[in-house]
């Protein structure tokens, strides 16, 4: 199409950077329907104490405003696998946290792609989970997958074991078609959720979610709560999903692969941590998000 950059060349750059899927969407305001669902979720307090999710409403509605100094025209959505069937799992930590902190790893991986885009049309911004951007919404718009009723993003053929990352760009690329495939709502995730955080219609109450409680929640855990497995995060709703786990090997960036030093940790090791040892063991790890006090609190509820 005249005036557009060859998107297959750009897609190949993303895949060569380690992504398992990459797609393109034209930047425009988020649909009123999606905004309405999100605002009702906030009004009902189902985001818990994650107050940052209620800020920057204008930016969440229109990602073009996130690209300072340039006009945002294209959003490139990339999915990066964080585990593969042949990798070991931990009884204490969610799979996504077994490697190095994905914020650092994916920014490094996509920086050469952004630099190449800047050569074509100056103006890029890499977003990885920290900008007020509706990542799953835009990943679906870019055609790389769909959202399950467990709120996990599903990449066909790969599953839900993925991180999402985006590049906002001033250049023009012919957009991909949004994926039309949908979750079949079998209900396995709803029935398996230990605290009934899922309503079966795509809604999630973070206050009942073990991932939220063990990572984002900074106060005491609910009275009588016994963690059924991990003390950082939860993979239960993903594990029972028919689409959640890939049965075939998936490429994972070396930095995201499980660290043996984390896999080897026992509950007794966790309870014996002090601040220096916590900082040393979890250097460049997403697990530092919970802080030592949070991890020790969680361990006492195991």
Secondary structure, 3 states (H helix, E strand, C coil): CCCCECHHHHHHHHHHCCCCEEEEEECCCCCHHHHHHHHHHHHCCCCCCCHHHHCCHHHHHCHHHHCCCCCCCEEEEEEEECCCCCCCCCCCECHHHCCCCHHHHHHHHHHHHHHHHHHHCCCEEEECCCCCCCHHHHHHHCCCCEECCCCCEEECCCECCEEEEEEEECCCECCCCCCCCCCCCCCHHHHHCCCCCECCCCCECHHHCHHHHHHHCCCCCCCCCCCCCCCECCCHHHHCCCCCCCCCCCCCCHHHCCCHHHHCCCHHHHHCCCHHHHHHHCCCCHHHHHHHHHHHHHHHCC
